[in-house]
Amino acid sequence: MHRISIRQYLLGGAAAALLAVPLVAVTTPASAVSVTPPTITAHPNNLMVNTFTTLTGSNFAPDKSITLKECSAKNWVVEVANPCDTTNAVTLTTDAKGGFTTGFQAQLCPNGKRVGPTAVRCFIGVPTPSGIDTIKLVGAVKIIVTYP
């Protein structure tokens, strides 16, 4: 008489064989699991047009040249008008840990959203291709620029 295990009866021979094989956990180093995105802070973040703010960045690629721009959006489609002030940019090299500190003179970003009678919301970050036809402002920090 041929005995059939409950596993074989319920699942069939091939599935039962698979269940008998121990599963091996796939592990990766903790550093590869979570990547902290780049960030920028601005002090002050509410300032008058043509005055300087101090930008501090972290978690960028180490020892790399980046260009910071002031823009009215954090993401945009390439075919649409450029939301960045093309005349207002700072190029710098990050340190060995991917950080930086630099001064940045605030302008009025093109088509910035009004947040008061004489204030506009802008963002400062690194314009970077994201997909086929979109740009993302990496590390974007929000600033409020007031004007007379």
N, C-alpha and C positions, 0 to 999 in steps of 0.2 A: 504494500500500500504506500502511495506517495503522499508525504505530508507537505502541506502548503502553510507557510507562515501567515499570520494575520496581515502583515505588511504586504506580502505578495498578493494576497487575496484582494485587499482593498485598493492597492495601487498598481498592480501589475508587476511583472518581473523586473523590467528596466527601471521603473521608478523606485522599487524596493532596493535595487542595487545601488542607485544613487544615494539613497538615504543611509546606506551602510558605510559609505565613504565619508570619513571625517572632513568637515569643512575647515579650510585654512583661512585665517583672517589676513586680509591685506592691510599692511600698515605702511604709513608714510611718516617721515619725520615731522614733528610738530611745526617746524618752521615752514614746511611746504603746505600745510593745511590752511593757514590763515595769513593772508597778506593784508597789512594795514594800508589803506589807501593814502595817497599824498594829501596833506592839508596845509592851508595857509591861514595865518591869523594876521589881523591888521590892528595897529594901535597908533592913533585912534581910528575907529571905524566909522565915525561921523565927523566930516570935516568940510571946510570951505574949499571951493574950487581953487586950483593952483597952489594948494598947500600940500605938505608932505605927510605921509603915513609911514610907519615902519612895518614892513612885512616880514614875518617869520614863517619859514616853511619847514616841513619835516616829511619823512617817508618817501622822498623822491629818489630816483636812481642816483647812486653815489658818483661823485666826480663827473657829472654830465652838465653840458651847457643847456639851459632852458631859457625861454623867453616868456616873460610875464606881460599880459595885456589887460587893459581895462575894457570890459564888454558889458552890454546891457542884458545878456542872456548867458546861461550856463551850458546850454545845448542848442544847436541850430543846424538847419539843412544848408548845405553848401550853396545851392542855387538861390537862396534867399539872401537879401542884403546882409553884408557883414556887420554883425552887431558890435564889433570891436573898434575902438579908436585906434586906427592904424598908425597915428603919429605918437601914441603914448605907449611905449614899450620899454622894458628893461631886460637886457640879456645878462645872465650871470652863470656861474658854475657852482653847482652844489658841492658841499664838503664831502669828506670820506664816509659820512653817515647818511648822506642824502638830505642834508639840511641847508638852510641859508637864512641870512638876515640882510635886508636891503631897504633903502628908502625908495618911495614911489610917489610921484607927484600926481595927485588926483585931477582929472579933467572931467568934463561932462560926457559920459559915454553916449554914443549915438542911440537915439530912440529909447533912452532909459525911462523906466516907469516912474512917474511922479508919485512921491510919497508925502508931499506937502506943497504949499504954494511956491516955495523956492527950494525944493529938494528933489533929487533924483536917486533912485536905487541903481547901483552898478555892481559889477563883480570883477575881481582880479584873479587871474589864474593862467594856466598854460594851455592855449588852444592845441588840441590833439585830435587827429582823425579818429573817429569811432564808428566803424562800419563803412559802408560804401560811399555814402554821401552826407555824412553827418560829422559835426565837430563837437567835442566835449571840452569844456573849460576845466581841466584837471586841477584839483586842489582849491577850487573857487571859494573865495571869501567875499561876503557881501559888505559893501561900504555904502554909506549915504553921503552924497555930495550936495552941499548947499551952495547957493549962489545969490548974489545981491539982487 
